[in-house]
Amino acid sequence: MNPAVTRLLAIARHPLGALPTPLTPAPGLGRAVGIPALWIKHDELIGFGFGGNKVRGLEFLLADALAKNAEVLITGAGAQSNHVRATAACAAAFGMQAVAVYWGQEPAEVQGNLRLTRLVGAQTRFTGHADRGQVDAAIGFEAERWLARGHVPYVIPRGGACALGVLGHVLAAQELLQQCIARGIAPRHVVLAVGSGTTLAGWMLGTALWGVPWTVEGVTVSRPPSEVRARVSSLIAEAAALLGVTKAVVSDEIIVHDGFIGSDYGVPSPAGNAAIVLAARTQGVFLDPTYTGKAFAGVTELARRGHWGTEAPTVFIHTGGEPALFAHRVE
Ligand SMILES: *Cc1c(COP(=O)(O)O)cnc(C)c1O
Protein backbone atom coordinates (compact mmCIF):
# COMPACT_ATOMS: atom_id res chain seq x y z
CA MET A 1 0.00 0.00 0.00
CA ASN A 2 1.01 3.61 -0.56
CA PRO A 3 2.96 4.56 2.61
CA ALA A 4 0.93 7.78 3.01
CA VAL A 5 -2.24 5.70 3.04
CA THR A 6 -0.72 3.38 5.64
CA ARG A 7 0.10 6.42 7.79
CA LEU A 8 -3.41 7.79 7.33
CA LEU A 9 -5.03 4.54 8.41
CA ALA A 10 -2.79 4.47 11.50
CA ILE A 11 -3.97 7.89 12.74
CA ALA A 12 -6.59 7.57 15.48
CA ARG A 13 -10.14 8.22 14.33
CA HIS A 14 -13.28 7.81 16.41
CA PRO A 15 -16.23 6.76 14.26
CA LEU A 16 -19.16 9.19 14.33
CA GLY A 17 -20.71 9.03 10.87
CA ALA A 18 -22.74 6.22 9.34
CA LEU A 19 -20.43 5.69 6.39
CA PRO A 20 -20.48 5.50 3.46
CA THR A 21 -22.97 8.33 2.96
CA PRO A 22 -25.42 7.66 0.11
CA LEU A 23 -24.45 8.37 -3.50
CA THR A 24 -27.61 8.82 -5.53
CA PRO A 25 -28.45 9.87 -9.09
CA ALA A 26 -30.30 13.20 -9.31
CA PRO A 27 -32.02 12.96 -12.71
CA GLY A 28 -34.76 15.52 -12.01
CA LEU A 29 -32.38 18.21 -10.86
CA GLY A 30 -29.85 17.24 -13.53
CA ARG A 31 -32.48 17.61 -16.24
CA ALA A 32 -33.55 20.98 -14.85
CA VAL A 33 -30.02 22.40 -15.05
CA GLY A 34 -28.76 20.52 -18.11
CA ILE A 35 -26.40 17.98 -16.51
CA PRO A 36 -27.59 14.60 -17.81
CA ALA A 37 -25.51 12.55 -15.37
CA LEU A 38 -25.75 14.45 -12.09
CA TRP A 39 -25.12 12.55 -8.87
CA ILE A 40 -25.31 13.73 -5.28
CA LYS A 41 -23.14 12.42 -2.48
CA HIS A 42 -25.20 12.97 0.63
CA ASP A 43 -22.90 14.02 3.44
CA GLU A 44 -25.88 15.86 4.89
CA LEU A 45 -27.15 12.39 5.78
CA ILE A 46 -23.98 11.39 7.61
CA GLY A 47 -25.96 10.23 10.61
CA PHE A 48 -24.55 12.22 13.51
CA GLY A 49 -25.61 15.49 15.10
CA PHE A 50 -27.77 16.69 12.16
CA GLY A 51 -25.04 15.75 9.73
CA GLY A 52 -22.79 17.55 7.34
CA ASN A 53 -19.21 17.53 6.18
CA LYS A 54 -17.83 18.69 9.57
CA VAL A 55 -18.54 15.26 11.04
CA ARG A 56 -15.74 13.77 8.89
CA GLY A 57 -13.09 16.03 10.37
CA LEU A 58 -14.53 15.62 13.85
CA GLU A 59 -13.82 11.88 13.73
CA PHE A 60 -10.09 12.68 13.83
CA LEU A 61 -10.41 15.65 16.19
CA LEU A 62 -12.54 13.67 18.64
CA ALA A 63 -10.02 10.81 18.76
CA ASP A 64 -7.27 13.34 19.49
CA ALA A 65 -9.36 15.07 22.18
CA LEU A 66 -10.19 11.76 23.87
CA ALA A 67 -6.52 10.71 23.79
CA LYS A 68 -5.69 13.97 25.58
CA ASN A 69 -8.43 13.43 28.18
CA ALA A 70 -10.17 16.62 27.15
CA GLU A 71 -13.07 17.77 29.31
CA VAL A 72 -14.20 20.69 27.20
CA LEU A 73 -14.26 21.25 23.43
CA ILE A 74 -13.83 24.93 22.55
CA THR A 75 -14.46 26.23 19.06
CA GLY A 76 -16.14 29.04 17.22
CA ALA A 77 -17.56 30.61 14.03
CA GLY A 78 -20.86 32.40 13.23
CA ALA A 79 -24.12 31.78 15.09
CA GLN A 80 -25.46 29.59 12.26
CA SER A 81 -22.30 27.48 12.19
CA ASN A 82 -22.76 23.84 11.24
CA HIS A 83 -19.27 23.13 12.53
CA VAL A 84 -20.07 24.47 16.00
CA ARG A 85 -23.36 22.55 16.13
CA ALA A 86 -21.70 19.26 15.15
CA THR A 87 -18.87 19.84 17.64
CA ALA A 88 -21.35 20.59 20.40
CA ALA A 89 -23.25 17.37 19.63
CA CYS A 90 -19.94 15.51 19.76
CA ALA A 91 -19.13 16.96 23.19
CA ALA A 92 -22.56 15.96 24.45
CA ALA A 93 -22.21 12.41 23.16
CA PHE A 94 -18.79 11.92 24.75
CA GLY A 95 -19.38 13.50 28.16
CA MET A 96 -17.58 16.77 27.50
CA GLN A 97 -18.65 20.40 27.84
CA ALA A 98 -18.80 22.42 24.62
CA VAL A 99 -17.99 26.13 24.48
CA ALA A 100 -18.91 28.06 21.34
CA VAL A 101 -17.46 31.46 20.55
CA TYR A 102 -19.39 33.41 17.91
CA TRP A 103 -18.60 36.66 16.16
CA GLY A 104 -21.09 39.48 16.35
CA GLN A 105 -23.98 40.09 18.71
CA GLU A 106 -26.35 37.50 20.06
CA PRO A 107 -29.33 37.42 17.66
CA ALA A 108 -32.73 38.42 19.02
CA GLU A 109 -34.20 35.10 17.89
CA VAL A 110 -32.45 31.83 18.63
CA GLN A 111 -33.04 29.71 15.52
CA GLY A 112 -31.47 27.02 13.37
CA ASN A 113 -28.00 25.87 14.33
CA LEU A 114 -27.71 28.19 17.34
CA ARG A 115 -30.83 26.63 18.76
CA LEU A 116 -29.51 23.10 18.23
CA THR A 117 -26.14 24.06 19.69
CA ARG A 118 -27.81 25.28 22.89
CA LEU A 119 -30.12 22.27 22.88
CA VAL A 120 -27.16 19.90 23.21
CA GLY A 121 -25.89 21.93 26.15
CA ALA A 122 -23.11 24.10 24.73
CA GLN A 123 -22.16 27.33 26.46
CA THR A 124 -22.31 30.15 23.91
CA ARG A 125 -20.39 33.45 23.90
CA PHE A 126 -20.53 36.35 21.47
CA THR A 127 -17.50 38.56 20.82
CA GLY A 128 -19.69 41.56 20.01
CA HIS A 129 -17.51 42.29 16.96
CA ALA A 130 -18.40 41.55 13.37
CA ASP A 131 -14.72 40.77 12.64
CA ARG A 132 -14.48 37.00 12.22
CA GLY A 133 -10.78 36.93 13.09
CA GLN A 134 -11.44 38.08 16.67
CA VAL A 135 -13.07 34.73 17.36
CA ASP A 136 -9.63 33.09 17.30
CA ALA A 137 -8.30 35.20 20.19
CA ALA A 138 -11.53 34.70 22.14
CA ILE A 139 -11.20 30.91 21.74
CA GLY A 140 -7.69 31.22 23.20
CA PHE A 141 -8.97 33.20 26.22
CA GLU A 142 -11.66 30.61 26.85
CA ALA A 143 -9.08 27.83 26.80
CA GLU A 144 -6.93 29.68 29.34
CA ARG A 145 -9.91 30.24 31.60
CA TRP A 146 -10.73 26.51 31.65
CA LEU A 147 -7.10 25.59 32.23
CA ALA A 148 -6.84 28.03 35.13
CA ARG A 149 -9.85 26.32 36.73
CA GLY A 150 -8.10 22.95 36.49
CA HIS A 151 -9.89 21.53 33.43
CA VAL A 152 -8.46 20.08 30.23
CA PRO A 153 -9.65 22.14 27.25
CA TYR A 154 -9.31 21.02 23.63
CA VAL A 155 -9.35 23.78 21.06
CA ILE A 156 -10.69 23.17 17.57
CA PRO A 157 -9.83 26.07 15.26
CA ARG A 158 -12.63 28.25 13.89
CA GLY A 159 -14.71 26.30 11.39
CA GLY A 160 -12.69 23.13 12.12
CA ALA A 161 -10.01 24.31 9.69
CA CYS A 162 -6.88 22.30 10.55
CA ALA A 163 -4.82 19.39 9.28
CA LEU A 164 -6.67 16.73 11.30
CA GLY A 165 -9.93 18.12 9.93
CA VAL A 166 -8.59 17.75 6.38
CA LEU A 167 -7.92 14.04 6.90
CA GLY A 168 -11.62 13.23 7.19
CA HIS A 169 -12.14 14.43 3.63
CA VAL A 170 -9.12 12.50 2.36
CA LEU A 171 -11.05 9.40 3.38
CA ALA A 172 -14.23 10.77 1.79
CA ALA A 173 -12.49 10.78 -1.59
CA GLN A 174 -11.66 7.11 -1.15
CA GLU A 175 -15.22 6.42 -0.05
CA LEU A 176 -16.63 8.00 -3.22
CA LEU A 177 -14.13 6.14 -5.38
CA GLN A 178 -15.27 2.80 -3.94
CA GLN A 179 -18.91 3.70 -4.51
CA CYS A 180 -18.21 4.71 -8.10
CA ILE A 181 -16.40 1.44 -8.77
CA ALA A 182 -19.33 -0.49 -7.29
CA ARG A 183 -21.79 1.48 -9.45
CA GLY A 184 -19.63 1.32 -12.56
CA ILE A 185 -19.47 5.08 -13.02
CA ALA A 186 -16.43 7.28 -13.66
CA PRO A 187 -17.16 10.90 -12.73
CA ARG A 188 -15.16 13.61 -14.46
CA HIS A 189 -16.00 16.36 -11.94
CA VAL A 190 -16.59 16.46 -8.19
CA VAL A 191 -17.91 19.81 -7.01
CA LEU A 192 -18.48 21.21 -3.54
CA ALA A 193 -19.05 24.40 -1.55
CA VAL A 194 -15.96 26.06 -0.10
CA GLY A 195 -15.80 28.07 3.10
CA SER A 196 -12.56 27.63 5.03
CA GLY A 197 -11.16 25.32 2.33
CA THR A 198 -10.66 22.34 4.68
CA THR A 199 -13.05 20.11 2.76
CA LEU A 200 -11.64 21.03 -0.65
CA ALA A 201 -8.09 20.46 0.67
CA GLY A 202 -9.02 16.98 1.87
CA TRP A 203 -10.80 16.00 -1.33
CA MET A 204 -7.83 17.20 -3.41
CA LEU A 205 -5.30 15.37 -1.26
CA GLY A 206 -7.42 12.20 -1.23
CA THR A 207 -7.94 12.36 -4.97
CA ALA A 208 -4.17 12.56 -5.45
CA LEU A 209 -3.36 9.79 -2.93
CA TRP A 210 -5.81 7.38 -4.54
CA GLY A 211 -4.86 8.44 -8.04
CA VAL A 212 -8.43 9.19 -9.09
CA PRO A 213 -8.81 10.92 -12.47
CA TRP A 214 -11.71 13.27 -11.57
CA THR A 215 -11.12 16.97 -10.95
CA VAL A 216 -12.26 18.38 -7.62
CA GLU A 217 -13.75 21.85 -7.99
CA GLY A 218 -14.86 24.29 -5.34
CA VAL A 219 -17.45 27.05 -5.47
CA THR A 220 -16.47 29.71 -2.96
CA VAL A 221 -19.24 31.02 -0.72
CA SER A 222 -17.10 33.10 1.58
CA ARG A 223 -13.66 34.27 0.48
CA PRO A 224 -12.08 35.57 -2.73
CA PRO A 225 -10.51 32.74 -4.79
CA SER A 226 -6.94 33.94 -4.18
CA GLU A 227 -7.47 33.65 -0.42
CA VAL A 228 -9.15 30.25 -0.82
CA ARG A 229 -6.20 28.98 -2.89
CA ALA A 230 -3.66 30.17 -0.30
CA ARG A 231 -5.60 28.50 2.51
CA VAL A 232 -6.22 25.28 0.63
CA SER A 233 -2.58 25.11 -0.35
CA SER A 234 -1.36 25.45 3.24
CA LEU A 235 -3.99 23.04 4.59
CA ILE A 236 -2.89 20.48 1.99
CA ALA A 237 0.73 21.00 3.01
CA GLU A 238 -0.06 20.55 6.73
CA ALA A 239 -2.17 17.45 6.17
CA ALA A 240 0.36 15.97 3.74
CA ALA A 241 3.05 16.45 6.38
CA LEU A 242 1.00 14.33 8.81
CA LEU A 243 1.07 11.60 6.15
CA GLY A 244 4.78 11.94 5.47
CA VAL A 245 4.41 13.31 1.94
CA THR A 246 4.91 16.76 0.44
CA LYS A 247 2.12 18.76 -1.09
CA ALA A 248 3.79 18.21 -4.45
CA VAL A 249 1.70 15.03 -4.71
CA VAL A 250 -1.34 17.26 -5.31
CA SER A 251 -1.99 19.21 -8.49
CA ASP A 252 -0.94 22.86 -8.22
CA GLU A 253 -4.14 23.88 -9.85
CA ILE A 254 -6.75 24.62 -7.18
CA ILE A 255 -10.04 25.11 -9.04
CA VAL A 256 -12.23 27.66 -7.30
CA HIS A 257 -15.30 29.09 -9.03
CA ASP A 258 -16.30 32.58 -7.97
CA GLY A 259 -19.32 34.83 -8.45
CA PHE A 260 -21.83 33.10 -6.17
CA ILE A 261 -21.14 34.59 -2.72
CA GLY A 262 -23.89 37.17 -3.16
CA SER A 263 -23.76 40.17 -0.84
CA ASP A 264 -21.80 38.34 1.88
CA TYR A 265 -20.97 35.04 3.51
CA GLY A 266 -23.95 33.69 5.43
CA VAL A 267 -26.42 36.09 3.79
CA PRO A 268 -28.85 34.28 1.47
CA SER A 269 -28.52 35.28 -2.20
CA PRO A 270 -31.24 35.33 -4.88
CA ALA A 271 -29.33 32.78 -7.02
CA GLY A 272 -28.71 30.56 -4.01
CA ASN A 273 -32.37 30.72 -3.03
CA ALA A 274 -33.40 29.85 -6.59
CA ALA A 275 -31.11 26.80 -6.44
CA ILE A 276 -32.67 25.75 -3.13
CA VAL A 277 -36.17 25.97 -4.60
CA LEU A 278 -35.12 24.12 -7.77
CA ALA A 279 -33.46 21.23 -5.90
CA ALA A 280 -36.46 20.95 -3.60
CA ARG A 281 -39.01 20.92 -6.41
CA THR A 282 -37.20 18.73 -8.93
CA GLN A 283 -35.45 16.28 -6.64
CA GLY A 284 -36.90 16.61 -3.13
CA VAL A 285 -33.44 17.55 -1.88
CA PHE A 286 -32.97 20.36 0.61
CA LEU A 287 -29.96 22.59 0.05
CA ASP A 288 -28.97 25.32 2.55
CA PRO A 289 -28.73 29.10 2.13
CA THR A 290 -25.09 29.53 3.24
CA TYR A 291 -23.17 26.80 1.42
CA THR A 292 -24.87 24.23 -0.78
CA GLY A 293 -27.53 26.55 -2.25
CA LYS A 294 -24.91 29.07 -3.37
CA ALA A 295 -22.59 26.31 -4.57
CA PHE A 296 -25.39 24.79 -6.60
CA ALA A 297 -26.17 28.20 -8.07
CA GLY A 298 -22.58 28.00 -9.30
CA VAL A 299 -23.07 24.49 -10.66
CA THR A 300 -26.14 25.71 -12.54
CA GLU A 301 -24.41 28.71 -14.08
CA LEU A 302 -21.41 26.59 -15.07
CA ALA A 303 -23.77 24.08 -16.68
CA ARG A 304 -25.26 26.92 -18.71
CA ARG A 305 -21.74 27.69 -19.95
CA GLY A 306 -21.19 24.03 -20.91
CA HIS A 307 -18.53 23.49 -18.25
CA TRP A 308 -19.50 20.02 -17.05
CA GLY A 309 -19.81 18.25 -20.40
CA THR A 310 -22.73 15.95 -21.12
CA GLU A 311 -21.51 12.39 -20.80
CA ALA A 312 -19.30 11.73 -17.80
CA PRO A 313 -21.03 12.03 -14.44
CA THR A 314 -20.68 15.11 -12.25
CA VAL A 315 -20.92 14.52 -8.51
CA PHE A 316 -22.17 17.31 -6.25
CA ILE A 317 -21.14 16.82 -2.64
CA HIS A 318 -24.06 17.83 -0.45
CA THR A 319 -22.08 19.05 2.53
CA GLY A 320 -25.13 19.64 4.76
CA GLY A 321 -26.27 22.81 6.46
CA GLU A 322 -30.06 22.39 6.42
CA PRO A 323 -30.57 23.70 9.98
CA ALA A 324 -29.88 27.18 8.58
CA LEU A 325 -33.04 26.76 6.47
CA PHE A 326 -34.91 27.22 9.73
CA ALA A 327 -33.16 30.51 10.46
CA HIS A 328 -33.69 32.24 7.10
CA ARG A 329 -36.57 32.75 4.71
CA VAL A 330 -35.54 31.44 1.32
CA GLU A 331 -38.71 30.84 -0.68
C1 LIG B 1 -18.40 24.20 6.54
C2 LIG B 1 -19.30 23.84 5.43
C3 LIG B 1 -18.84 23.84 4.10
C4 LIG B 1 -17.45 24.25 3.70
O1 LIG B 1 -16.46 23.49 4.30
P1 LIG B 1 -15.00 24.11 4.49
O2 LIG B 1 -14.22 22.94 4.88
O3 LIG B 1 -15.11 25.14 5.59
O4 LIG B 1 -14.59 24.74 3.23
C5 LIG B 1 -19.72 23.47 3.11
N1 LIG B 1 -20.98 23.14 3.39
C6 LIG B 1 -21.47 23.16 4.64
C7 LIG B 1 -22.89 22.84 4.85
C8 LIG B 1 -20.64 23.51 5.70
O5 LIG B 1 -21.13 23.52 6.96
The ligand as a MOL file (V3000), in Angstrom:
LIG
                    3D

  0  0  0     0  0            999 V3000
M  V30 BEGIN CTAB
M  V30 COUNTS 15 15 0 0 0
M  V30 BEGIN ATOM
M  V30 1 C -18.4030 24.1960 6.5420 0
M  V30 2 C -19.2970 23.8410 5.4320 0
M  V30 3 C -18.8360 23.8360 4.1050 0
M  V30 4 C -17.4520 24.2520 3.7050 0
M  V30 5 O -16.4640 23.4880 4.2990 0
M  V30 6 P -15.0050 24.1080 4.4890 0
M  V30 7 O -14.2220 22.9410 4.8770 0
M  V30 8 O -15.1150 25.1440 5.5940 0
M  V30 9 O -14.5880 24.7410 3.2290 0
M  V30 10 C -19.7170 23.4720 3.1080 0
M  V30 11 N -20.9800 23.1420 3.3950 0
M  V30 12 C -21.4740 23.1650 4.6400 0
M  V30 13 C -22.8910 22.8370 4.8520 0
M  V30 14 C -20.6440 23.5100 5.7000 0
M  V30 15 O -21.1330 23.5220 6.9570 0
M  V30 END ATOM
M  V30 BEGIN BOND
M  V30 1 1 1 2
M  V30 2 1 2 3
M  V30 3 2 2 14
M  V30 4 1 3 4
M  V30 5 2 3 10
M  V30 6 1 4 5
M  V30 7 1 5 6
M  V30 8 2 6 7
M  V30 9 1 6 8
M  V30 10 1 6 9
M  V30 11 1 10 11
M  V30 12 2 11 12
M  V30 13 1 12 13
M  V30 14 1 12 14
M  V30 15 1 14 15
M  V30 END BOND
M  V30 END CTAB
M  END
